[in-house]
Amino acid sequence: MTVNPREYDAAELRELAGAESVDESAGRPAQQRPKPDESVRDKQFRNLLALQSERQQLDQLTRPFLSTVPDSTVGTDVSEEWLDFLVHVGGHERARRALSYYRQLKWITPAAETELRPLVEQFPEPTHDRSLAAGDHRLSLLYVATLASLP
């Protein structure tokens, strides 16, 4: 089963993320063709959501979602894939700031941040980096949910 992130209920996603609701009728831009990196992210969203939904329902999670990185091969692999993504997109400093941001949002605990922060340095600094966008943070939330659902 594949799920298209564009078909998500935006209000439900905002509620899950703890964000305030917005008036979606004002100033909505015309649909544009996704950029190549957005297509890759869409595929990652579908894969991670399918993996996550097999393990645990998102509405059963409470904040903080991730108290510690699972001590398993799969947990290590998923957390390294997540950190590699963050570093690849934003570089070391933005990846560390993102982890702090996720702690502030109560997606992860301070203990999980302490565990993940030193691992950021094991990934090479990208040649070209950019600020993390909303889609990048949504993907991070799916990584957090996946890690939280691992035994």
N, C-alpha and C positions, 0 to 999 in steps of 0.2 A: 504494500500500500504506500502510495506516495502522497504527500501533502504539499500543496502550494502555499508558501508563506503569504502570498498576495491575497489568499482567500481567508486568512485569519480574521477573526472579529477583533478589530482594533481596540474596542472598549475592554474586551476581556484581557487582551495582552497588557493594556495599561494597568488594569486592576491587578494582574499577576505581578507586574513589575512595581506596583505601588506608586505609579505616576498619576498625576491629576488628569481628569478628563478634559478634552479640548473640543471646541466647536469645529467639526470637520467640514462644514459647509462653506466656511470662509476661506477664500484664497487657495483653493485646491488647484495645483498645476495640472496641465494636460498630461496624459500618460505618455511616457517616453520609453524608448527601447532601452533595456538594461545594458549597462556597460559590461565588458567581459568579466571584471572582478565581481560585479553584482550577480552574474549568472553562476559563478563559482560559489558565491555565498548562498544563493538560493539552493543549490544542490547540497551544500553543507547543512543548511537548515533542514531540508527534507530528510537527509540521512540521520542527523542527530535527533530530530523529533521522532522519527520512526524508532530509533534505538531507545530513546527515552520512554516513549509511550508503551513499549513492551515491558518496561521495568516498573514504572510507578506513575500514577496519575499526578499531574502538576498540582491539582487542587489539594492534594494530601500533604504537600510540603509546607512547612512553616519557616519563618525567618529566624535565624540565618539558615539558608538552605544548605550550605556546606560548612560543617564544623571542622572537618579535617580531611586531608586527601586520603582516599582509601589506600590501605597498605596491601596492594595487589598489583600484579603485572598490568592488568587492564587499567586500574586507577592511575598508575604511573604513566602508561602510554597516553591515556586521555588527557591527563594534566599537562604532559609534555607537548602534545599536539596543540592544546589550547594556548600554552605560553608561546610556542613557536608561532602560532597565528598572531598573537598580540605583538610580538617583537617584529615579525615580518611586516606588519602593517604600520606600526608606530615607533619602532625602535625600543631600546632598553628603557629609557626614561618614561616614555608614554605608557609602556607596559606596566612599569612599577606604579605610575600614577593611576592607571586603570584598576590595579589590584586594590589600591587604597580607596578608590571610588567605590568599588564593589563592597569593600568592608563598610564604608559609610552608608551604603544602601542596605546593608545587612544581608547581602547575598552570601557573603563569606564571613567567618569569624576572624578575629585578630590572629588566632592560632593558625588558621588556614593561610592567611596572608603571610605570616612569618615562615610557614613551610614553603610557600610558592615563590616568595620574593627572591631568594638566592638562586633559584633555578633559572631566572630570567637571563642571567649572564652566560649560560651555557649555549645560547643561540647567537649566531652571528648578527651583528648590527646590519640592517638593510642598507643598500646603496641609496635608495630613495624611500623616505618614510613620509607619512601623512598623519594628520590627527585622526583619532578614532571617531567614526561616525555612529549614528544611532543603530544602523544595521550591524556594526561590529559589536556593539554592546548587547544587542539581542542575541547574537551568536554566542557571546560569552555567557549569557544567561542560560542558553541551552547546554553549554559545556558544564556550567555549575550544576544544573539539574541532572545531567547525566552522571557527573561525579557523585552527587548526593544520593543517587539511586543505586550506586554500586555497593555490594556487600563489603 
